[in-house]
Amino acid sequence: MGSGSEKAGRIGGIPVDRIVALKAREAETYARARPKAANALSGGIDGFYGGVPMHWMNDWPTPFPLLVEKARGASITDVDGNMLADFCLGDTGSMFGHSPAPVARAIRRQAGRGLTYMLPDEDAIAVGRLLKKTFGLPFWQIATTATDANRFALRVARAVTGRPKILVFNGCYHGSVDETMVRIVDGRPANRPGLAGEFRDLTAGTKVIEFNDLAALEAALAGGDVACVIAEPVLTNSCMVLADPGYHDGLRRLTRAAGTLLLIDETHTISTGLGGYTRRHGLGPDLFVLGKPVAGGVPASVWGMSEDVAARFRAYEKEKTPGYSGMGTTLSANPLQFAAMRATLEEVMTEANYAHMERLAARLVDGLSAAIAKNGLPWHAVRVGARVEFICAPGPLRTGGEAEGAHAPALEAAIHVALVNRGVLIAPFHNMMLVSPATTVRQVDRLVAAFAAICAELAG
Ligand SMILES: Cc1ncc(COP(=O)(O)O)c(C=O)c1O
């Protein structure tokens, strides 16, 4: 992927040779500070294909991954004794901090009571009540990943509407849900480039348009064949794209008018505040998905339905051919998930914690913006609640296409490693930073100072 701001030997306004030199220097510093990890990981971990237990672990721009000893609150410590302020937080799974005390307590308690039995317990009863209260929708199901929750919710959407297609936004990511893997490539819908083992033409069942384009939405829904629009309220899986003022009103109005359901995937935008972007902005979705941090880091996800969708699905189930629905997985809704989810919903996802996250995230985005401005860089910083990004291109971005153009992998990688060497870990993808309830002002200031120093060095 090229950078939209790539001009004659420059990426994001920075001469390429300066970026290459920074990356090389920082890679050496990184390796020197981690002899144990270098020894254990440089050749890959024996027994794992590709040398890592999950191939995304090779996506970190560091010469080899951190070998973690422990993570607590908003800090992560590697086996070589380096402690970092963690703003990646497991790419959102630990958005509320590593091992929040109430969750750790609940897990300890549940550990002696059985870990999975395919039956409800009293925590399940509490979680049902908490999901209704926190997110507003009346009917819920539990899955184990956001990927699965989206997959099941999309099945319901197709079942109740009797329509075959879904609509996604260019640049979206909703987990490894096959039917969402469609992009606009050279102006036309196409399978997302790079998909392994995908021989189907996914565009047959999926329409794709740009975010923030209501005219394109209206045209795409006009055929009456779209069961569901699946949307993040803010695109967070490319460089961050905020919704234009009024865009969500338009999205809701046009989907309703077309008889198309609206699935809001809050897996990342739960950073916005209690109840997510949906509650803060009154989105009124038909279907709602939340994964990653909903159980404080224990694998779990939830998907909710409106009264109307639930009634229609009940009617559909009465009529459908008896047999396996294609929904559900064996370990989902297990008591460990319920213990952790109850603790998260009752004691961790609180107004007070969100207020702290919001305050520090505002401080962070202001600090990053000031560093960008001071160094005259053609970049910008953006935020949705506790989720912050710096983007090495001018902003604001309005579409997934623009976001892809703004992506500057080589420059982002150099900055990432330089930040690690200055004691701060950010996400390996698109410069994402999360502020947790455990994050301190000192950690934020450390990140801002490190970023400012790197900006100054890059700006020369
Ligand atoms: C918005 C969104 N939905 C769903 C997912 C999938 O989550 P998981 O990998 O836990 O299934 C992601 C992952 O990044 C995501 O960003």
The ligand as an ORCA input file, in Angstrom:
! r2SCAN-3c Opt
* xyz 0 1
  C     -14.728     -3.873     14.545
  C     -14.253     -5.274     14.720
  N     -15.133     -6.273     14.736
  C     -14.758     -7.541     14.900
  C     -13.437     -7.864     15.063
  C     -13.038     -9.305     15.239
  O     -12.618     -9.569     16.532
  P     -12.034    -11.016     16.850
  O     -10.712    -11.089     16.152
  O     -11.879    -11.016     18.329
  O     -13.001    -12.017     16.360
  C     -12.480     -6.866     15.043
  C     -11.055     -7.195     15.213
  O     -10.174     -6.371     15.105
  C     -12.890     -5.534     14.868
  O     -12.028     -4.536     14.823
*
